[in-house]
Amino acid sequence: MKQETEEWRAAEKKQYEKMTETPVSKLIIMLGIPTTISMLVTNIYNMADTYFVGELGTSASGAVGVVFGLMAIIQAFGFMFGHGAGSIISRRLGAKDVESATRFASTSFVSALAAGGLITVLGLLFLEPLMRLLGSTDTILPYAKTYAIFILIAAPFMASSCVMNNILRYEGRAALAMVGLISGSVINIFGDWFLMTRCHLGVEGAGISTAVSQLISFGILFYMFSSNKTQSRLALRYVTREPKEVLMICKTGLPSLMRQGLSSVSTMMLNGQAGVYGDAAVAAMSIVNRICMFVFSVGLGIGQGFQPVSAFNYGAKKYGRVRKGFYFTITAGEVLLGAIAVLGMFFPAQLVAVFQNDPEVVAIGEVALRVQLVALFFQPMTVCANMMFQSIGKNGRATLLAMLRSGLCFIPVLLLLSNTMGLTGVEVSQTVADILSFFISLPFALHFLRELDQREKERPKI
């Protein structure tokens, strides 16, 4: 027992030195590559659903976009508890407080399971109104209801997997998180192919495949914690009895809840505005959003590599490393996303046609995709600023910036442009919102970076 304790403490010390002494750019890349791979594979399996369901017709393709809004709701709570606890855990580990890190990990995990269970019950009770609220038309509704049933069944596992994944990342163990996510993603892709093309189960097959893959991913991630591969632990006995600690998790994770929750609201409103122009418009915008999210996952993965670096080093009072990490992350994001955006602009129609070759869908999607690729140049700064503020516990600023892209900017822009420009307004709304979000976020980031520079100069040298 004593030997195991000494080995665990040695591993803890090694992890601390890794997070506070490894060159910042190298550390972000080390943590960002597994996360980027995870994001890419996750988006590939989301796109696999879009591809296989798209073979069933335009209305079925639209159903994927509708249910995507439901998944955003589930993930909103998962990310709230995951990012909220993860940020606190990373800062506590940076301050060498392992006991409270375990308490926050267990509390967030149980909370996400409970929230997911509540979504399952309420979603199944009010399935049809929920699908209509998320933007389903009469022709899309049967497909959306079938698909959503299985997503709702998997909701507790989906939400709690978000928690485990983020805690692993914030501990600096992104490779372990990658294993859990990729395993589920690969199984889902195979399941889509087998259940839809070999068993001919249609949309029901896509739903079953997604639910099973979420359950398997949950099991693998949980094993990481139960097999002593992490500093924090998951068990009922560690769940806090202090309401203020639950509130702390929720406050720190509020930016993620707002970001994901507003993403669901914006998806619902986008589907509603696009639905005025028929199922083809709903399907086209759904496909474009999936493609752009796939591309953006590259930049997001690097940004998520920055999150544990900023939280851990802020907790360790190494402010210069936080500042350097921000500049490196935003530069890497601009280079990667800019290159992909330029490349994608040469064949937007062909990309949309991969998922649905209906000429009307392709025509609408081509315009929307070309315009949304422009937005990729403005996203890295906004997202990095939001991630930095949330990671270090600046909850007010993080929440405000999280609300911009899919809420405070997007919703009024969508309503204004769709009413004045018609379908074109629907197609360009996200890009306009991203540009506005960039210029609002920029002064917040610059002011805080100057503050970090001053703190680093005032920090006692050891």
Secondary structure, DSSP 8 states (H G I E B T S, - for coil): -HHHHHHHHHHHHHHHHHHHHS-HHHHHHHHHHHHHHHHHHHHHHHHHHHHHHHTT-HHHHHHHHHHHHHHHHHHHHHHHHHHHHHHHHHHHHHTT-HHHHHHHHHHHHHHHHHHHHHHHHHHHHTHHHHHHHTT--TTTHHHHHHHHHHHHHTHHHHHHHHHHHHHHHHTT-HHHHHHHHHHHHHHHHHHHHIIIIIS--HHHHHHHHHHHHHHHHHHHHHHHHHTT-SSS---GGGS---HHHHHHHHHHHHHHHHHHHHHHHHHHHHHHHHHTT-HHHHHHHHHHHHHHHHHHHHHHHHHHHHHHHHHHHHHTT-HHHHHHHHHHHHHHHHHHHHHHHHHHTT-HHHHHHHH---HHHHHHHHHHHHHHHHHTTTHHHHHHHHHHHHHTT-HHHHHHHHTIIIIITHHHHHHHHHHHHTHHHHHHHHHHHHHHHHHHHHHHHHHHHHHHHHHHHHS---
